[in-house]
């Protein structure tokens, strides 16, 4: 069912009449974002993919009883003060062809099949080899000792990896061990990054004159990669309504991230373009420093991210990243480790607005950093993490326990 488009109100040079709450925007995005359809994938493209179907083992691992040690395959009851005749050897993929009879032993290496008749392995360190080639146990070995049983690692038919699993290196190794090459995974979301602004130079340039270097697109590319998305080539757009509208219209992607041109200036054309092309659901959010952001829906989801780098980071983390992750079958939650720490000093805020506050961890406390300047990306570089001040609070006093989301390890 198509949601009726609300009349577009052009806020340029007028300011926002109202701003949606963070909770309201998140609720809408959660309702309208579902994982993408699944596809088959196989080695070596499986790392970090998310399973869309559980994997059950078609085989036992191991499929045969094998030795866990270098030593001698024996009958356990023969290791009680008996001297055993060594009648052969068992090697990986080269089993002993006979049967171990009473009073006999077979030299065996780790991973080799257990010979018929043997029910234990005497470790080489516990074996005394005589000059005539006979072997005696220094200790009595119980039945089953040092033998890896059939299916001990993986039993046939058992679910080894559940649906929703983000494949780790050891998971991929396990898939190889059970002979599974192709699995069903969620398709990676395709993400387009459109950067607006006549003043921008491409990454790798040096600032010159009154022009600045685009720092948002490389940051966004790294964030999208972290969240399991696949970035299309970055496109740069001039401050022009037709160019902005046409670029958004012609972009085929699951998520479109528009960096810049989202606020209330005369050349902030992105909100009007989204409203013309589809549904501009939100424009303006009660959040500092990412207030002038927007959310729209075309065939894909459009996130209007502020041009100021810190605000761009904040808007991506709180909103866009969740969409990218959910589309790819990943967690909706923030992808950061969380600690609960006392505030080192009072943190002032404003009722009705959530604050994204960078903090450093010192002496086991969260120390708020200066909050001025939405373009000051360096404050997120020197910080250890961030605190989200709830919209209903006007301040958090020193000593209050807060959740700190950590940028790094």
Long-range contacts (C-beta under 8 A, 24 or more apart in sequence): 3-279, 3-281, 3-297, 5-275, 5-278, 5-279, 5-280, 6-280, 8-271, 8-272, 8-275, 8-276, 8-280, 10-272, 11-264, 11-271, 11-283, 11-284, 12-264, 12-265, 12-266, 12-268, 13-264, 13-265, 13-266, 14-264, 15-264, 16-264, 16-283, 16-284, 16-291, 16-292, 18-284, 19-284, 19-285, 19-286, 19-287, 19-291, 19-353, 20-282, 20-284, 20-285, 20-286, 21-285, 21-286, 21-354, 21-391, 22-285, 22-286, 22-287, 22-318, 22-354, 22-391, 23-391, 24-282, 25-282, 25-285, 25-295, 25-319, 26-318, 26-319, 26-322, 28-281, 28-282, 28-295, 29-295, 29-301, 29-319, 29-322, 29-323, 30-322, 30-326, 30-332, 32-297, 32-301, 33-301, 33-322, 33-323, 33-326, 33-327, 34-326, 34-327, 35-186, 35-326, 35-327, 35-328, 35-329, 36-186, 36-187, 36-189, 36-254, 36-327, 36-328, 36-329, 37-186, 37-187, 38-184, 38-185, 38-186, 38-187, 39-184, 39-185, 39-186, 39-187, 40-182, 40-183, 40-184, 40-185, 41-182, 41-183, 41-184, 41-185, 42-181, 42-182, 42-183, 43-172, 43-176, 43-181, 46-167, 46-172, 46-175, 46-183, 46-185, 47-167, 47-169, 47-172, 48-166, 48-167, 48-228, 49-166, 49-167, 49-185, 49-186, 49-188, 49-228, 50-164, 50-165, 50-166, 50-167, 50-185, 50-186, 50-228, 50-328, 50-329, 50-330, 51-161, 51-162, 51-163, 51-164, 51-165, 51-166, 51-167, 51-183, 51-184, 51-185, 51-186, 51-329, 52-163, 52-184, 52-185, 52-186, 52-329, 53-163, 53-183, 53-184, 54-159, 54-161, 54-162, 54-163, 55-159, 55-160, 55-161, 55-175, 55-180, 55-183, 56-157, 56-158, 56-159, 56-160, 57-154, 57-155, 57-156, 57-157, 57-158, 57-160, 57-178, 57-180, 58-156, 58-178, 58-179, 58-180, 59-154, 59-156, 59-178, 59-179, 60-150, 60-151, 60-154, 60-155, 60-156, 61-151, 61-153, 61-154, 61-177, 61-178, 62-148, 62-150, 62-151, 62-152, 62-153, 63-150, 64-113, 64-114, 64-150, 65-113, 65-114, 65-147, 65-148, 65-149, 65-150, 66-111, 66-112, 66-113, 66-114, 66-147, 66-148, 67-108, 67-109, 67-110, 67-111, 67-112, 67-113, 67-114, 67-121, 67-146, 67-147, 67-148, 68-110, 68-121, 68-146, 68-147, 68-148, 69-110, 69-121, 69-123, 69-124, 69-146, 70-108, 70-109, 70-110, 70-123, 70-124, 71-107, 71-108, 71-121, 71-122, 71-123, 71-124, 71-125, 71-126, 71-127, 71-146, 72-105, 72-106, 72-107, 72-108, 72-121, 72-122, 72-124, 72-127, 72-135, 73-100, 73-105, 73-106, 73-108, 73-114, 73-115, 73-118, 73-120, 73-121, 73-122, 74-100, 74-104, 74-105, 74-106, 74-118, 74-119, 74-120, 74-121, 74-122, 74-137, 74-141, 75-100, 75-102, 75-104, 75-117, 75-118, 75-119, 75-120, 76-119, 76-120, 76-140, 76-141, 76-142, 76-143, 76-144, 76-145, 78-102, 78-103, 78-104, 78-105, 79-120, 79-122, 79-137, 79-139, 79-140, 79-141, 80-137, 80-140, 82-136, 82-137, 83-130, 83-134, 83-135, 83-136, 84-134, 84-135, 84-136, 84-137, 85-133, 85-134, 86-133, 86-134, 86-135, 88-115, 90-114, 90-115, 105-135, 114-147, 119-143, 119-144, 119-147, 120-144, 120-145, 120-146, 120-147, 121-145, 121-146, 121-147, 122-146, 153-177, 154-178, 164-329, 166-228, 166-330, 185-329, 186-327, 186-328, 186-329, 187-328, 188-228, 188-229, 188-230, 188-328, 189-228, 189-229, 189-230, 189-254, 189-255, 189-323, 189-324, 189-327, 189-328, 190-229, 190-230, 190-232, 190-252, 190-253, 190-254, 190-255, 191-224, 191-229, 191-230, 191-231, 191-232, 191-253, 191-254, 191-255, 191-256, 191-257, 191-324, 192-231, 192-232, 192-235, 192-251, 192-252, 192-253, 192-255, 192-256, 192-257, 193-217, 193-220, 193-221, 193-224, 193-231, 193-232, 193-234, 193-235, 193-257, 193-259, 194-234, 194-235, 194-237, 194-244, 194-247, 194-248, 194-251, 194-256, 194-257, 194-258, 194-259, 195-234, 195-235, 195-236, 195-237, 195-259, 195-260, 196-236, 196-237, 196-238, 196-239, 196-244, 196-258, 196-259, 196-260, 196-261, 196-269, 196-270, 196-307, 197-237, 197-239, 197-260, 197-261, 197-307, 198-238, 198-239, 200-236, 200-260, 202-236, 214-259, 215-309, 215-377, 216-259, 216-260, 216-305, 216-307, 216-309, 216-312, 217-259, 219-309, 219-312, 219-313, 219-377, 220-257, 220-259, 220-305, 220-312, 220-316, 223-313, 223-316, 223-317, 223-321, 224-257, 224-324, 226-335, 227-321, 227-324, 227-325, 227-328, 227-330, 227-335, 228-324, 228-325, 228-328, 228-330, 229-255, 229-324, 229-327, 229-328, 237-261, 239-267, 239-269, 240-269, 241-269, 241-272, 241-273, 244-269, 244-270, 244-273, 245-269, 245-272, 245-273, 245-276, 245-277, 248-273, 248-274, 248-277, 248-298, 248-302, 249-273, 249-277, 249-298, 252-299, 253-300, 254-300, 254-301, 254-327, 255-300, 255-301, 255-302, 255-303, 255-320, 255-323, 255-324, 255-327, 256-298, 256-300, 256-301, 256-302, 256-303, 257-303, 257-305, 257-316, 257-320, 258-302, 258-303, 258-304, 258-305, 259-305, 259-307, 259-312, 260-305, 260-306, 260-307, 261-304, 261-307, 262-292, 262-293, 262-294, 262-304, 262-305, 262-306, 262-307, 263-292, 263-306, 263-307, 264-292, 268-292, 270-294, 270-304, 271-296, 271-304, 274-298, 274-302, 274-304, 278-302, 285-315, 286-352, 286-353, 286-354, 286-391, 287-314, 287-315, 287-318, 287-353, 287-354, 287-355, 287-356, 288-350, 288-353, 288-354, 288-355, 288-356, 288-371, 288-374, 289-314, 289-356, 289-371, 289-374, 290-314, 290-315, 290-318, 290-356, 290-374, 291-353, 293-319, 295-319, 306-374, 308-374, 308-375, 309-375, 309-377, 310-373, 310-374, 310-375, 310-376, 310-377, 310-379, 310-380, 311-374, 311-375, 313-377, 313-380, 314-356, 318-356, 334-405, 336-385, 336-405, 336-406, 336-407, 337-405, 337-406, 337-409, 338-403, 338-404, 338-405, 338-406, 339-385, 339-403, 339-404, 339-406, 340-401, 340-402, 340-403, 340-404, 341-365, 341-366, 341-401, 341-402, 341-404, 342-366, 342-398, 342-399, 342-400, 342-401, 342-402, 343-368, 343-387, 343-396, 343-397, 343-398, 343-399, 343-400, 343-402, 344-368, 344-398, 345-398, 346-395, 346-396, 346-397, 346-398, 347-387, 347-389, 347-395, 347-396, 348-394, 348-395, 349-389, 349-393, 349-394, 349-395, 349-396, 350-394, 351-391, 351-392, 351-393, 351-394, 352-391, 353-391, 354-388, 354-389, 354-390, 354-391, 355-388, 355-389, 356-386, 356-388, 357-386, 357-387, 357-388, 357-389, 358-383, 358-385, 358-386, 359-383, 359-384, 359-385, 359-386, 359-387, 359-404, 360-384, 361-385, 361-404, 366-402, 366-404, 380-407, 383-407, 384-408
